[in-house]
Amino acid sequence: MDRIAGLSAFVRTADLGSFAAAGRVLGLSPSAVGKAVSKLESQLEIRLFQRSTRSLRLTEEGRAFHERCRRILDDLDDAHESLLRTREKPRGAIRLSCPIIAYHLLLPVLPAFMARYPEITLDLDFNDRIVDLIEEGVDVAIRSGELPDSRLMVRALRPFRLLLAATPAYLARHGTPRCPRDLSDHCSIGFRFPNSGKIQSWPLRRSKGEPDPRLNYVLTCNNMEALRGAVLRDLGIGCMPDFLAEAPVLAGHLVPLLLDHLDAPGQFNLIWPSSRHLSPKVRVLVDFLAEHLFISEPCLSTSERHPASGENA
């Protein structure tokens, strides 16, 4: 504690330019501040200030030491603030942004969260646009894909996989593709990314030198729910996340295709603006979602999907 007091006296003096000004902030006399700094210099065996009757200037060693000490004291302030905040009861509104399809994962767990934290209200924004959390005042977001913004903190949620699927009725009329090149003879339903306008590539693993199949898009849309609806109405083959296809596959309404030719791992992440002080309400939401939305394996494993595929092959 004596060393911390010395560091605090030194940093305040360097920040404010005099022992008297530092003393007013610290509640000490100028002489007490000066003695604390002198004791610190003796311990370090380095002169931190050049003193004269009119000025007080940092030495070169003092400037370098000041930068390190400032970070140390900031970390101590953070630790103290975090400890105080843990005693506060989480309350207030949270703005949460998610892809439209994330409601399949999110809504089932929200009743438990709201029962545990009744004084927190949630403002849910379901859209496929990549929002700027800092500019738009969003507290937390669920996103997949690359997250290049260094201003954001990241916590992994659930992995998933993309799969190709069609209805038994469509496959009865058009046949079942056995390899990626067979897709050229089929009707494709494409997903168009809302931000870039580009059509999503299908994650097909091909032999070396094998060209990409020529996909015949009969319909494209920028909403994954609409894509699934089009596939379920026998319009063609679509590519979608496994958790979106899970219920129709298990019910026999969709058939997974080309499972041995797909290489499409994906990952949902929880992101929020980097901040030295994470509010209690955001902290409990982050911890809750990380606990309840983390699944070690995709919800449809290959072994679970093969039987449905074989029955309709």
Salt bridges, closest charged atoms under 4 A:
ASP2 OD2 - LYS39 NZ 2.94
ASP15 OD1 - HIS66 NE2 2.84
ASP15 OD2 - ARG70 NH2 2.05
GLU41 OE1 - ARG51 NH2 2.93
ASP74 OD1 - ARG70 NH1 3.78
ASP78 OD1 - ARG276 NH2 3.00
ASP78 OD1 - HIS277 NE2 3.69
GLU81 OE2 - ARG85 NE 3.16
GLU119 OE2 - LYS89 NZ 3.07
GLU119 OE1 - ARG91 NE 3.05
ASP123 OD2 - ARG95 NE 3.90
ASP132 OD2 - ARG151 NH2 3.69
GLU136 OE2 - ARG129 NH1 3.03
ASP149 OD2 - ARG151 NH2 2.90
ASP212 OD1 - ARG206 NH2 2.38
GLU225 OE2 - HIS104 NE2 2.67
GLU225 OE1 - ARG228 NH2 3.43
ASP260 OD1 - HIS306 NE2 3.69
ASP287 OD1 - ARG155 NH1 2.79
